[in-house]
Every structure is written in C-alpha cells, then in structure tokens.
Amino acid sequence: MDFNSFNNFAQSGASEEGVSARFYDCTVKTERIDAQGFPVFAEVCFCEIRLKDNVSEIFDQPASIDKIRRFPREYALYQQQRRQAAEGTPLEQFAFLSKPEIEALKARGIYSVENLSALDDEKANALGIAKERDQARKFIEQARDNRCIEEWRRKEEGYRARIASLEEDVAALRRAAVKRGNTLKGEKS
C-alpha cells in the first residue's frame, strides 16, 4: 500500500465509533525453557483497545481472531507496518528520530526509513516532516557508501588471506631448500 492509499484508508475512520484499537507486536515470556534452562520468549500480536468516554481503562491483550474481525481496518494497518518493516529499515533503528516522532510517522502510515525517504517534497512539507525525510535520505545514501566500503573490506581480507597463504608457501619452500642444503638466491645459509 503506497502513501496515498494509506492516507485515503486512514481517513475512512475507525472500525467502531468511539473505540480506538491498535495492533502491535510484543515480546512475551512463554512457559517453555531452553536447553540451558533459560526462559523462551516469543513475539505475539497484541490488541490495545481504548474507549472514547473511558480513557483510563485500556484493554490490552493478545490479539484473537475475534479482535481481528472486529477491527479489520486497524489490523490491515498493522499488517502494512509489518510488511514495510520487513522490506526496509524500521524507524526504530533510525537514530535521528525520537519515540514521539516515530509514533507520529507510523500514524501517517510510514514505518520504514526507506518509505520516509521516498516521500516527495509536497507530501513531506504537508505532513511537516521534511527535515526527517532529508535525514532519512542522508542515512540511505550513507548506507550505500558503506556497502562500497564493505566490498573493499572483503576484497582486502581476501588479499590478506592470499598473501598469508603465499608467505606460508615461501616458508615451506625455504625449509625444504635448507633440508637439501640449498639456499634461495640472495639468502645466507
């Protein structure tokens, strides 16, 4: 779903009048224990429900099929968030954004650094996130530069391994020559 589709979808309103629902992932401790005796954790989809006239009461529990059917729009937004995060860099890993800024972007249907950087000037200015979008673009450009550095680093490691192998071969040849009583040209016996 692109930004325009999300924007139209978001403006269509909540699934239920006076009720706000949000699906999100939460790490929970299971009843299982691993081979070393430590607890096993799992990521579980939760559903948080708030009522308009009772803001102090929050219903927050693992999402069930009933909750997904009751709040299809909110669940679709959750699924979109998971897709974007899987395809790109989650906003949480973008050091230039605070938690409130991340939540504000998510409320606008932007869940990854790549989606943020892809916004055009008009949309970024209209949403008041041009600065964040520019930072995301710089971040992605830097990441591209880092890929080149990483490729060079891997090549250099290969060269160093090859040099080490050749040095071992030369050392073995020298040992063999000394055993035969020969010396290599330019060496003293």
Sequence and secondary structure as in RCSB ss.txt:
>XXXX:A:sequence
MDFNSFNNFAQSGASEEGVSARFYDCTVKTERIDAQGFPVFAEVCFCEIRLKDNVSEIFDQPASIDKIRRFPREY
ALYQQQRRQAAEGTPLEQFAFLSKPEIEALKARGIYSVENLSALDDEKANALGIAKERDQARKFIEQARDNRCIE
EWRRKEEGYRARIASLEEDVAALRRAAVKRGNTLKGEKS
>XXXX:A:secstr
  HHHHHHHHHT  SSTTEEEEEEEEEEEEEEE TTS EEEEEEEEEEEEETTEEEEEEEEE  HHHHHH HHHH
HHHHHHHHHHHHS BGGG TT  HHHHHHHHHTT  BHHHHHT  HHHHHHHT HHHHHHHHHHHHHHHHHHHHH
HHHHHHHHHHHHHHHHHHHHHHHHHHHHHHT   TT   
